[in-house]
Every structure is written in structure tokens, then in C-alpha cells.
Amino acid sequence: MPADTAPTTLLSDWAPLAAGACALGESPCWHAGERRLYWVDIAGRRLLRADARGEGAEAWSLPSEPGCIAPAHGGGLVIALRSGIFRARVWGGALDSIAVLPCDPATTRANDGKCDAHGRFWVGTVYEPKDAPRAALYSIDARGSGPAAVREQVGGALTANSLAWSPDGRTLYWADTPSHAIHAWDFDAETAALSNRRLLRAFDPKPAGWQAGDPGYGGRPDGAAVDAEGHLWVAMFEGARVLRLSPDGAVAAEYPLPVRCPTMPAFGGADGRTLFVTSAAHGRSAQELAALPLSGRVLSLRVDVPGLPVNLFRG
């Protein structure tokens, strides 16, 4: 579906971070206390971090695919691996088990996720055979003295993505990427209850026979972030663009990218006005990678409206 407004930036406005390419970059988050960007390479089984320009980059090899991460209160990170949810108190240190998701790791792994304002870790999954709607969105609450409480919040999906909250914390956004639609729910921050599910925006499906680079397809919703004005920024996988959606789902702006498959935006930098976007090279054709050599890199762009601060995990 074409955007409702004209593009607001040029491909040349994007700057690639100095850090190298990922196979499948995802889950970027700005750690304000450390002034560093963290992100994961799912297919490469790595966690990465660097400064705002991508300098001083470090990589941490992990035992299985990391779907998403979040900074933790008191230091360290919470990490969703294929085998479960883990707490890492120092970079490269021990991985302490927090919870196991109620799904089969042989066919299902963690994907997009982040923390809410109360410190719960929300993790969506992807059902890799993609022949049945067996993926879901879970909340993991580890704030109590006992075992973490794992609750399935939304089910019946294939690939969980686009998780984000409105600035007032009263609306949750989420998408099942293959459905080409983003939904919104009313969110009760005290109880983590979801209600009043509604369609935020639907996108045109991929045309039959479409090949990467052909016209007529704008991509499908992948990762998302919210800015201080309440707009949802969503990476359109295979659409080579990021969209800025208003709270009612209208396209307020379109940002074309020099990569075919952006995966997730995040805001950061000292003033929260640097937009970081991870991207994918995994599974893309040699022809596409030659034409779009920044595929798999993290790209950055200065924007007018800052993003919301990253919520910290508590547990």
C-alpha cells in the first residue's frame, strides 16, 4: 500500500554504523545509562553493542538464537533465547534462567519483544514451519519473590512483531507479520490485561509472483517503536522503508531505506532523536545483496521528534 504522504528523506541521508553486518539484525535498544546501542543477530546467535556511531563494537556469542533483549534495572540485560528467558548481570557473564516459554523450541523461538513501564518482559514468538498459527505473545513478570509468571496474552499467530506502547501506556500495538496488519489493544498497566482489540492499519499483501525489487509491494510490518508524539514507527520488511503511523493508523511519513529488509527501529542518542534501524541479509539473494550492500547493517538517521525512553526489566 502506498504511503498517504510523500517520502520525507533521501536514501543518502541514512548513515551506516561502523559496526559490521549481521545475518539477521533485530531488537535494537538504546541504553541511556551506558550511552550505547544494543542489538542482536538472531541467525548469527550474537548480541552486539556499540556507541551511537557504531564504534567500539563488541559481540557476545550465545548458545542459541536471541530473539530480543532489554536493559535491566540494576545493570545487565534480560535476553530471550530459543531455550528460554535469561538474566545476564554482566556483559559476557553467566546466563541465569528466569522462565521457559510454553512452546516447543524445536519449532518455535523467541522473536520481537521489550519491557513495559512496570518492568515486565513481553516476548513474541515465531513458529518456524509457518504452516499453522502457533506463535503467541507472552508477558513475563519476575518482580515477585517466587518463580516468574508467564502469561499468554495473544495467540493464533505465525510471527510476532511490532510490539510497542503509546506514551501514556494505555495502548499496546502488536502485529502478526504475515497477516500484513497491525492491531491495537487497550492496556491496563497495573494488571497487564488487554482488551478492545482493533485494527490499526492493514497493508496490501504480497502480489502473486512478486520478486524483490519489483514494484507493487510495500512490505509487511516488522519491529516498531513509538515517539514522544505518540506516532508508531514500523519497519516494513521487504518494503525498503520505515513508516510513521499516527495513533489512528494513517501514514504520517515514509522513510525509504537503502536496504530491502529493515527489521526494527529504535530511538536513541543523547537527545533521543537518532533513529536506529536494524536490517536483514539472511536468506536474501546474492543479486539483492550486491545491489544493496548495506543489508544486515544498522542504519541511523536524525529525526525531529524524540522517541520514548527504553523501559527497564525488573526482576
N, C-alpha and C positions, 0 to 999 in steps of 0.2 A: 504494500500500500504506500503510495507516495506521501510525503510529509505535507502537512497543512501549510507550512511556511517554507521559504527558501532556505538553503544551507547558510549557516552563519560563519563558517570558517573555511579555509582552504586546506588541502592536504598538506601543503608545505608548512602550515602553522604548527603541526604536531612535531614534537621532539622526542626521539627515542632515548630511553635511559641508557647510560653507558653499560649497564649490566647486560649480559648476553641473552640469547633467545631461549625460550622454553619450548618444550614439545606442546604442552597444554597449560598455559599460564592462567591462573584463576585466583580468586579471593584476595585481591589487594586490600590492604588496610593501613592507614597512617597511624603510627604510634607516636602521639604527640609528645609523650614524656621522653622518648628517645630520639625524636626528630628523624625517624626512619620509616621507610615504606617496607612492609612485609607482604609477601605473596607466595603462592605455591605453584609448583609444576606438577600437575596431577600425574600425567603419564611418565614424567621423569622421576617421580617419587622423591621430590625435593621440596624443602622450604627455603625461601630466599629472603634476604633483607639488604637494603642499601639506603643511602641518603636520597634526597629529593632529585638529584641528578643521576642516580644510579651508580654513584661512585662508592668505593669501599664495599663492594658487594660481597656477601658471604652466602654460602649454600650449605644446607644440612640435609644429608641423605637420610631417608626414613624407611622403615621396614615395609610399608605398603603405601598405596596411593593416598595422599592428603586431599580431602575434598574442600575443606575450608578451615579457617583459623580465626582467632580473635585474641587481642591482648587481654591479660588477666589482671584483676586488682591485686596489688602486692607484687607484681612482676611476673614475667614469663608469659606463657601462652596457653590457650586451650586449642587442641587440634583434633579434627575429626578424620580418623583414618578408616580404611576399609574394615579393620578389625574392631573398631570402637572409638570411644571418645577418651582423650588423654589430656593430662595436665603436664606441661613442661615448665618447670620453675626457672630453669636457666637455659640459654641457647646451647643446643647440642647435648643437653643433660638427659637424665632419666625421664621416661615416659610413664607417668603414674595413671593407671586406669581409673576412669570416672564412671563410665557406663558403657553398656553394649546395646546397640540398636536392635529392635526386634525384627531383623531381616536376615536373609541368608547371604553372607559375604561372598559366597561363590558366584552369585548372580547380581548382587546389589552392593553399591558402595556409596559413601557419603559424597555429596556434591555441594551446592551453594548453601551458605549459612552465615549467621552473625548473631550477636547478642542483642537482647532487648535492653531497655533502660534499667531494668531491675537485675540484670546480670545473668538471666537465663540464656543458655546457648541454644539457638534454633538451627537445626540441620535438616536439609532436604536430601533425598537420595535419588539415585538414578538406577533404574532397572535395566541392566545392560543388554539382555536379549531383545528388549523393546517389542515383545510380542504379546504383552499383557500389562494392564495398568497396575503395577505392583510397587511403584515408588510412592513416597509419602514425605510429609513434613513433620518433624518431631521437635518438641521442646525438651530440653534437659535442664532441670532445676537442681543444682547441687549446693544450695545455700543452707540446707538444714544439717543436722548432726549425723543423720543416717545416710543410707545409700541415695544416690541421685535419683530423682523422679523423672522418668522418661514417659512422655505422653505423645501419642499420635494425634496431631492437630488436623491434618488434611491428608486424605488418601486418594487412591484411584488415579495415580499419575504415572508418567514414564520418566520424566527428567525434571527434577525440582530446580527452580531458578527464580530470579527477580525478587528475592526476599528483601523487604525494606519497610520502615515505619515512617509515618508522617511526623513532622516536627513536634506536634502535640502528643504523639504516642497513641492516638486514638484510632488510627487506621493502619492496617497491615496490608502490604502488597505481596503478591506471590504469583508465579506462573508455572504451568507445566509446559515447557518449551515446545514440544511437538504440536501442542494444541493451537499455537500461534495466538494465544490470548493471555492477557494479564488480568487478574482478579483482585478485588479489594474486599476486606472484611472490617467490621467494627472490632476493635481490640480493647479488652479490659486489662489494663496493665497490672492490676492487683492479682487477678486470678488467672491471667493468660488465656482467658476464654475468647473464642472467635464467634462472631455472629454476623448476620446480614450479609452473606456473600453476594457480590455483584460483579458484573463485568466492567473493568475499567476501560480496556481497549482490545479490540480484535484486529489481527493483521491478516492480510491475504495469504493463503497457503502457497507453497512452492508449486509452480505450474508443472504439469507432467512433461518430462523430458528436459526440464531446465538443467543447464550446466553452469558451473561457476563462471562468472563473467558475462553471462547472458543478461539482457535486460528483462524487466518484468517481474522481479522478485526483490522485496525489500528486507528479507531476513526474518528471523524469529527471535523472540525475547529470551535473552540470557541473563546475566547478572545485572543488578540495579543498585542505585544509590539515590538519596534524597538530599536536595539542597535546602538552604535556610528559608527559602520562599515556599517550600512545600512541593516543588516540582520533582518528578521521578525521572531520573536519567537511566536509560536502559540500553545495554549493548545489544545490537541486532546481529546475531550470529549468521554468517553468510550474506549479510546485508551491507557490510563495509561502512557502518555508520553507528553513531550513538544518537538516540532521540531524547529530547527533553519534553516530558509529558506534563501537562497541567494537572491539578488534582481531579479534574473531571475527565481526563483522558485525552484531551486534544493535544496535538503535536505543536508545541510552542517553538521548537527549534530543532534543526537537524545538523549533525556534525559529521561530515564524511571523513573516513579514515583511510590511510594507506595500507590497510590490511583487510582481507576478506572476512575474517572471523574474529571480531572483538568478542571478549568473553565477560568482562565485568568492569564497570567504572568505580572509582573511589576518589574522594576528595582528601586533600592533604596540603602539606607545606605549612609554612609559618602562619599564614593567614587563612588557610582552608580554601584557597582559590586556585589551587593547582589540581586539575583533573587528571588522574592516572587511569589508564585503560590497559588491561592485560589482553592477550590475544593468543590464538592457537596456530600451530604449524602441523601438529599431529594429524595424520590422515588426509592432508591436503596434497594435491598433485604436484609433481615436480615442475610442471608448467606454471602453476599458480605461484609456487614459492620463488621461481625465477623472476616472475613478473612483479611480485610483491615481497621483496626481500626482508621487509621488517616484520613479516609474520612470525609470531611467537615472542616478539619483543613487548616490553612495557612502553607505552607512549604517554606523553604528558602534554597538557595544553593549559594555558592560563585562561580562566573564565571570570566573569563579572560577579557571579553570586557564589558565596562560600557554601561548602557542604556542612552537614551536621557532624559534630564530633563523634568519634567511634565509641560505642558502648563497651564497657569492660566486663569480662566474665567474673562472676563471684561464686566461690565455692572452694 
